[in-house]
Amino acid sequence: MSTIFNDYTGDTGNPALFETFKPKIQAYKNELEKSILKEYRIPAELIPKEDGADVTGIPKKVLSEKEYEITESSATSLVKSMADGSLSATDVFKAFARRATIAHQLTNCAMQLYMEEGLERAHELDKYYKRTGKTIGPLHGLPVSLKEHCGYKGKITHSSFVSLIDNIDDKWALTVETLKNLGAVFFIRTTEPQCLLHLCSFNNITGYCCNPRNTRLTPGGSSSGEGALAAMHGSAFGLGSDIGGSIRCPAAFCGVWGLRPTQKRISTKDIPPKESGVQEGVVAVLGPLARSADDINLFMKSLISAKPWENDANVIPLPWRDVPSPDISSLTIAIYYDDGVCKPTPPVLRGLHYAAEKLKHAGATIVEWKAIDVEKLMKTVGNFYNGDGGRELRLALAASGEPVHPLSKIAMSYGCGPDGVTVPEFQKSTLIRDTYRNIYADTMQKNGIDYILAPAYVSVAPKLGKDHYIGYTGLWNILDFPGIVFPTGLSCDPSLDTVDRSYKQRNDVEAYEYSLYDDSELFNGAPINLQMIGRRWFEEELVQAGKVVCDCISK
């Protein structure tokens, strides 16, 4: 029996109260539907009727040749083309606006669309360029998507809580404002799950978002819409957040890139929830979801070069460094086949073994990473998440009486669950955290390990509303080791990734997660992404190594 979860007790649902919020929810949904411009609507015959479709090929059937070429281009190449005048910000915006709207119609990835505002911004940038011959910043004209809870001045920001559905932000989150000042064009805010803690996507405002590679599967969470949109090439890159896997799992499930940086390199100033206190046991971070390592580098370099520490005293004044790509033969990479709590399912294990062989053949030194007290650390993670017994989450849910999703109950059962922790227990948890940060760092140092190659989740993307275990990502949140997720080029193949009926599960968590991978046919085509872990404060090296490792594996 695992000690990672505690029993969730109580329910804040109040049907009578929730009924009074339904008109507001409907008005919000009506506004979202109305914001789908007529010229961007998909012909009905192109929308799949069957569950489990791969919809990533549909945009090519709808977009013009020029729109398709623009939206297939990397963010890195687009800023160069706009800087030399070969592309206008208006042309780039219109292409992404159409593709993002297509993506939303197929996956339900948006919470807000505001195309007229984005178009006006693109026009302004073009006028500035025509007048000065210069761009306004390194992201000039790039259409950038935002996870909904990232504060946006003058717009509703509800962070997936129904009780906040008419909450208007009175200021920009610093990182969002910085992206804008660097030249980004905003036009879509993407969906997230109730409580911002699931590896799935459901909320009581817009419902489920689905995975574009297989619509019966989840796109992950809590940066759910960002994962789906990135897979559909609906923005140049997007801003997500991560406190337990919320960037890395959507990236993994949707087959794209994602970076969870070390805490306090990117500002979280004025990111909701603002009033309920800041989680310092496990610190939430912001980071990019993108389609390449170069685009992640562009995102990080641009943001950090803006010196966010000058406007946020919590950000560490550590400039972004330009580092060379490593020679693959110089790297020692530890493969993480099993965390001792929940063994990965067949497709993920195949991906790990495949990667190990490709890297070894390319000259890298490959060793095996042995799990170190993962169950203890995940219990401690849960103690941090629910240190207040879930009080703030319960209050936010109770304020509207909205139904509590089963995955929210699971999230509120992590670690101590509804019992909460005392101050001495919290202090003990911080000692465990800091002790194991050094144990893991020392293990890497003593064994000459540069990076750890691991799963991002026990399986490929699971069915909607089912996943529970976050150990393959949450572990690195408490240790605060940065992680980058990238595609291997592989996907689940029912003929290769058959269910292992002979495996005897070691605990209830593993038994549950294994039960989700009950029929390999259901996961056909689901991407097999991997996560690479580096050392604290060394994102620059991690991004460059991730590029080299991905190229080696995926070729």
N, C-alpha and C positions, 0 to 999 in steps of 0.2 A: 504494500500500500504506500503510495506516495504522500509526502507531507507538503507538497507544493501548493495544494488547494485546501481551503477551509470551507465549511458549509456556509452558503449564503442564506441568511434568514431575513424574512420580512420582504415587503413589496410596497413600493411607493405609488403604485398605480391607483388612480382614482377615476373611474370611467365617467362619472358625472362632471368632474372638473375638466377632464380631457375633452369632453364634448364641447365645452365652451371655446376651446382652442381650435376646433376643426375648421371654422370659417377662416381663421387666419392662415391655417395650413393650406387650405384650398386657394385662398387669394395668392399666397406665395407661389404655389404650383401653377396657377393661371398665369402669373407674371412670367414665370420661367418658360411656359409654353408659348406665350405671346412674343417672347424675345427671340424665338426661332424665326429668322427672316424667311419670307415666302420663297425667295430665290435660292435659299440654302436647304430647302426641304428635300428629302430623299424620295424618289419615286416609290410608291407603295410596293411595286413588284420586286424591288431590290432588298426589301427588309425581310430577312429570313423568318419563316413561320415556325421552324423547328427549334427546339432547345438544343444547345450544344454546338451551335454553328461557330465557325471561325469567320469573323466579320472584318478582319483587317484588310481584305482585298477589295472591299466595296468602295472605298474612296476613289480608287483608280477608275472605277466605272462612272463616276459622277464628275470628278474634277476635270478641268481643261488640262491640256498637256503642260501649259506653263504653270498652272496652279500645282499640278502634281510634282513637277520638277522642283519648284520652290520648296514645297513641304517635305520633299525627300532629302533636301539639302541639310547639312549640319548647321547648327547655330554658328559655329566657328567660320564656316564659309559664307554664311549669310551676312554677318557683320562686315566681312571684308568686301563683299559685293555692294553693300549699301555705302560703305566708306569710299569706294572708288567710283560710285555713281552708276554702276552697271545695273543695279536694282534700286527701286524706290521703296521707301518704308510703306507707302500705300499699297503697292503691288504685293509686297510680302505679307502685309496685314490681311488683305482681302483673301489671299490663298489660305492662310492659317485660320481665319475666321470661318471660312466655308468648311474646311476640313474638321475643325473643332466642333462645329455644329453637327456635321455628319456623325462624328464620334459620339456626341451626346445622344443623338437619336437612336443609335445602335446599342449603347451601353448604359445610358442614364448617368453619365459621369459629371454633369454640371449641376451646380446649385444656383449659379447666376451666370447669365450671358448678357453682355452689354456692348454690342458690336458698334453701335453708333458712336459711343464714347471712344472706343478703340480706334475707329476710323478717323475721328477728329484729331486724336493724338498723332496718328501716323501722318496726317496732312500737315500738322504743325512741325513735325520733324523734317518733312520734305521741304517746307518753306524755309526752315532754318538752314538746311543744307544748301539750298539754292542761293540763299542770301550770303552765306559765309564760306561755303565750300568745305565746311567742317562738320563732323558729327558732334553730338553733345556729350558723348561718352562711349565707353567700350561696348555697350549693349544697344547702341543706337538702332532703333527700329525693330528690335527683336520682340516678337509676340511671346510673352511670358505668362504662364498660367499660375494660379495661386490656390493653394488649399484654403477652403472657406474660412477657417478660423484665424487665418493670418489677417490682422486688423486692417481694414480698408476705410479710410475716412469718408463719411457720408453714406456708407452702405450698411445694410443689415449684416451683422455678424452674430450668428447664434451658436456657433461651435457645435451644431447638431442637437442642441437642447430646444425642445419645443417652447419652453418657458421664455426663451430669448428671441423668439421669432420676429419680434418687432424692435429688437435692440439695434439702434443706429450707432456705429462707431463715430466718436467725435475727434479721433486723431488717427494718423497712420501708425502702424507698427513700423519701427525704425528700419527693419530690413526691407519691407515693402517700399517704403519711401525712398530708401537708398537705391533699390533696383530701378525705380521710376527716374530718379535723378541721373542714373547711369545710362538712361535711354530706353529702358524697357517699355513696351506697350502692353497694357493690361486689357483683357477682354473676356476672361472666363475665370470663375472661381469654382473649384471642384469639390466634389462630395466627400463626406467622411461619415464614420459610424457613430451611433449613439455612444456617448461618454468618451469618444476619441481613444478607446483602448482596445478595440477588437482588431484581429487580423482579417476582418471581413468588412462589410460596407453598409449594413442596414442602419437607417435612422427613420424616425417616425414622421419626417417631413417629406422626403423624396423617395423613400423606400430603398431597394437594393440597387447598387451599381453592379454590372456583371463584367466578366473577363472577356475582352475582345478576341482572345485566341480560342476560347471555348466558353460560350455564354452560360453554360450550366455551372461554371466554376466561379469562385470569387476572384476579384482583382486584388484582394488583400486589403489591409488597413493599417493604420487609420488614414493614410494618404491614398485612399481608395481611388478617387477620381483621377488623381495625378498619374497613378500607375496605368489606368485604362487609357487616359489621354495620350500618354507618352507612347504606348504601344500603337495607338492609332495615328501618331505623328500630328497631333492636334495643336501642339505648341512647340516652340523652339526648345525650351526646357521649362520645368516647373519647380515651384517651391513647395516642399513638404516638411513634415516634422516627424520626430522619432524619439520616443521614450521607452519603447520596448520592441521595436522592429517596424515602426510605422512608415519608414521610407524603404527599408531593405526588403520587406516582404512584398509590398506592391511591385517593386522593381523585379523581384524574383518571379512572382506569379505571372507577371505580364510580359516577361522576356526583355526587359530594358535595363538601363544602368541606374544605380542609385548610390548615394554616398551619405553615410552617417558620420559626420566629422566629430572630432573631440569636442567636448562641451566648451562653450564660451569662446569659440572662434568666430561664430556668427551670432549677432545680437538677437535675443528673443524679447527685447524691450517692447512692451505694449502688445504682446501676443496674449489673447485671452486663454484661460480665465485669469483676470488681473486681480480680482478682489479676494480670491480664496487662498492666497498664499502661493509661494513658489516651492516646488518639489526639489529639495536640495540633496536628498538621499540618492536619487537617480535623476539626473538633470535632463530635461527635455532639450533637444537640439533641433535646429532647422538645417535643411540641406536640400540638394537638388535631385530631381529625377530627370534623366536625360537619355540620349540615344548613343552617346559615345563618351569615352574617357576625355577626349579633347574638349567636349562641351562642358563636362563637369569641371575641368580645369579652368575654362573660361568663366564659368559661374563663380567659382571660389576665388579666383584671382581678382575678378572685377569687384566683388563685394568687399573682400578684405583689403584691397588696395584703396578703398574709400575710407579706410581708417575708422571703423565703427566704434573703436574704443574712445574716440573723441566725443561721442554722443551717448555712450553707454559705459558706465564705470564697471560693469560686470564683464565686459569683453576683455580678453587678454590681448595686450598690444604686441601681437606676433605677426609681422608682415608675411605675406605670401611669398614663397621663394620659388624661383625657377630652377628646377632640378632636371638632370638628364635622365633619359630612360635607361634602366639597368640592362645589362647583358643577362639574358636568361640563365646562362651557365654560371653566373655569379651568385644566383639565389639558392637559398635553402628554404624549402617550403614544407611545412608539416601538414599532412592531410588528416582531417578530423572526421573519422568514419562513424563515430558513435559517442554520444555524450554521457552514456551510462544510465540515462533515464529513458530516452526514447530513441531507439535505433531508426535511422532513416529507411524509408520505403524503397522498393527496387529501383525506380527511375533515378532517385537521388544518389543511391549507392553506385549505380552504373555511371552516372555523371562524374562522381568522385574518382572512381577507378579509371575511367577514360582520361580524365584530366591528369591523373598521376602518371599514366603511361606516356601521354603526349609530352608532358613537362620533362619527364626523365629522358625521353628520347631526344629532347632539345638540349639536354645538358644540365638541367637543374638538378640539385640534390634533393631527393624526396625522402622524408621520414614520416613516421606516423605520430600524430598528436594523441596523447593519452588524456582522457577526461580527468579534470581535477575538481572534485567536490561540487559538481554542477547542481545537484539537488539542494544542497545547503545554500548555495548562492541564489538559486531561484526562489527558495523560501524567503531569503533576505530581500530580494527584489520585491516580492509581494508585500513584505512588511513595510517597505518604503511606499509602495503604491497606495496601500490601504492603512497607513499609519494612523489616520483619523477615523478608522472604521468605516470608511466610505461616506463620511458625513457630508462632505461638500457635494459629491455626486448625487447622493440621495436627496439633498435639498434642491439641487437643480432639477432633478427628475420630478420630485414631489410638487414643485411650483406649478406644473401644468397637469400633473396626474397622468402623464403619458405612460403607456404600457412599457414595462422594463423588458428589453429583449433578453433571451436566454444567455447570449454572449456577454451582455452587461453584467448579468448575475455571476457569470464565470469570472469576469474581470474583477468584480468586487469580492470574490472569494480567494484571490491570490494571497498567499502568505497568511498573515493574521486574519484576513477577511474582515468580517464585521466586528471582531473583538478589538481591533486597533492595537496600538502599542503604547507603553508608558515611555516617559523620557529616558529612564535607564535602558529600556529595551531598544529604543531608537539609537542611543549612544553605542550600545553593543553592536547593533547592525552596521553602524558606520565604521566601527573597528574591524568587523569582518570584511566589509567592502575594501578598506584601505590595505588590510593585511593581504588579501587575495590579489589585489592589483599588483603588489610586489611579488607574490608567489608566481603569478602568471608571467610577469615581465622577467623575473629571474630564470624561470624555466626556459623561456625563449633565449635569453642571453647565454645561459650555460650550455645550451644545445646548438648554439649558432643558428637559430631559426630566425629568418627574416620575416616570414609571413605565415599565417595559418589559413589554409583553404578549407572551408567548412560549408555545410548546408546553410541556407537561410531559414529553412523550415524543415520539419521532419519529412515532408513530401513535396510534390508539386502542388500547384494551386488546388485546394480542396473544394468540395461542393459548397454552395452558398450557405452561410449561417452555421457552419459545423466546427470550425477549427478551435482548439483550446490551448495547445501547448506553444509557448513562445521561447522555449529554452535556447534555441539556436541563435536567437537575436538578443533576447533580454539579458543573457549572460554578459554580452559585451557592453550593454548599457550600464550595468552596475560597475563593471571594470573600467568603463569609459575608454575602451580601445576603439579607434575608428575602424569602420568597415565599409568596403565597397562591394557592390553586387554587380555582376555582369553576366551576359548570356554565354553559354557554351556552344551554341549552335545546335544543341541536341534538344529533342522534345520527347515526351512520353510516347513509347511505342508498345502497344499491347502485346505484340509478338515477342518482345524482349523483356518487358517489365511486368511479367506475370506475378500475380499475388502469391506470396510465399505462405502456403497453408501450414507448413511444418514449423514455422517459427513460434516459439512459446514466449509470450509477452511477460516482461518482468514485473510490471506494476499496472495499476489501473489507468494511469495516464497513457502509457504505451499501448495498452489494450484498446483504449478508446481511439487513439489516433490511428492505430493500425486498422481498426474497423472501418474507418473512413475510406481507406484505399481497398475497397471491397471488390471492385470490378475494374480491371485495368482499362477496359474498353471505354469507360466513362471519362477517362483522363487523356484520351488520345489527342495528341498535339499540344498538350500542356508544356510550356517551356521548362527546360531544366537549366536554371541559373545557379551560380555558386557565389559564395560570399568570401571575400578575402580580408583578413584582419591584420592590421598593422599596429605600430606602437603609438602611444599617446603623443599628440602634437606633430606627428609626421605625416599629415595628409598628403603633402606634396609628393613624397616618395611613394605613398600608397597608390595614388592616382596613376603615376607613371608606371609603377610595377603592375598595376591592374591592367593597364593597356597592353603591356608586353605579354602578360600571362594569358589574357583573353585572346590575343592574336595567336599565340601558340596553340591554345586548346581548340579554338574555333576553326582554324584552317584545315 
